[in-house]
């Protein structure tokens, strides 16, 4: 199956419509006609791209949570006599 040469906004639009349909259930079919106009193989590829992007977001969120938990536990169990521990929780990247 060849990947269609779609602009980024095209992929984003298809993924957004698919997410809308997933969130609003089968009874709200207002965008089904639009989604059905997209070829089935393109919808499948867009779904795969959307799932990959969502997993990457979840992985990044999980890493941030893990870093914060590590900082909290390190802070709680730091040597009380010296008070030595990292100052402040891990900072988030400014990059999207």
Phi, psi and omega per residue, in radians:
X1 nan 2.115 -3.137
X2 -1.419 2.527 3.106
X3 -1.449 2.175 3.126
X4 -1.131 2.595 3.127
X5 -1.516 1.357 -3.136
X6 -1.759 2.573 3.026
X7 -1.203 2.790 -3.121
X8 -0.961 -0.699 -3.122
X9 -1.119 -0.543 3.103
X10 -1.134 -0.824 3.086
X11 -1.066 -0.793 -3.129
X12 -1.065 -0.678 3.126
X13 -1.131 -0.801 3.133
X14 -1.087 -0.771 3.138
X15 -1.106 -0.723 3.129
X16 -1.107 -0.721 3.114
X17 -1.135 -0.735 3.107
X18 -1.077 -0.749 3.122
X19 -1.105 -0.722 3.119
X20 -1.015 -0.809 -3.134
X21 -1.129 -0.654 3.110
X22 -1.144 -0.713 -3.080
X23 -1.323 -0.542 -3.025
X24 -1.756 0.050 3.013
X25 1.316 3.106 -3.065
X26 -1.370 -0.394 -3.108
X27 -1.321 -0.419 3.083
X28 -1.679 1.643 -3.006
X29 -1.836 0.411 -3.033
X30 -1.056 -0.512 -3.109
X31 -1.857 0.058 -3.141
X32 -1.046 -0.677 3.124
X33 -1.072 -0.735 3.115
X34 -1.128 -0.808 -3.122
X35 -1.148 -0.650 3.129
X36 -1.198 -0.343 3.095
X37 -1.295 -0.296 3.110
X38 -1.470 2.297 3.135
X39 -0.953 2.525 -3.061
X40 -0.996 -0.721 -3.118
X41 -1.167 -0.574 3.096
X42 -1.225 -0.707 3.089
X43 -1.058 -0.742 3.127
X44 -1.107 -0.745 3.121
X45 -1.158 -0.698 3.106
X46 -1.122 -0.681 3.100
X47 -1.099 -0.713 3.116
X48 -1.136 -0.739 3.106
X49 -1.103 -0.795 3.127
X50 -1.045 -0.738 3.124
X51 -1.133 -0.710 3.122
X52 -1.105 -0.789 3.138
X53 -1.101 -0.752 3.136
X54 -1.105 -0.723 3.118
X55 -1.106 -0.723 3.123
X56 -1.096 -0.710 3.092
X57 -1.112 -0.770 3.138
X58 -1.121 -0.698 3.107
X59 -1.082 -0.755 3.139
X60 -1.139 -0.754 3.108
X61 -1.093 -0.748 3.109
X62 -1.056 -0.708 3.116
X63 -1.134 -0.740 3.123
X64 -1.095 -0.759 3.126
X65 -1.104 -0.774 3.127
X66 -1.055 -0.756 3.114
X67 -1.081 -0.722 3.135
X68 -1.178 -0.709 3.119
X69 -1.119 -0.741 3.104
X70 -1.055 -0.771 3.128
X71 -1.085 -0.754 3.140
X72 -1.098 -0.817 -3.131
X73 -1.167 -0.685 3.076
X74 -1.074 -0.690 3.140
X75 -1.183 -0.709 -3.120
X76 -1.187 -0.623 -3.056
X77 -1.848 0.303 3.119
X78 -1.161 2.766 3.117
X79 -1.058 1.937 -3.074
X80 -1.188 -0.485 -3.101
X81 -1.226 -0.616 -3.136
X82 -1.731 -0.361 -3.102
X83 1.198 0.330 -3.084
X84 -1.408 2.159 3.000
X85 -2.932 2.865 3.126
X86 -1.078 2.510 3.078
X87 -1.547 2.109 3.057
X88 1.370 2.689 3.117
X89 -1.247 2.868 3.090
X90 -0.994 2.436 -3.131
X91 -1.518 2.505 3.109
X92 -1.409 2.559 3.039
X93 -1.137 2.597 3.065
X94 -1.497 -0.176 -3.121
X95 -1.382 2.467 -3.113
X96 -1.264 nan nan
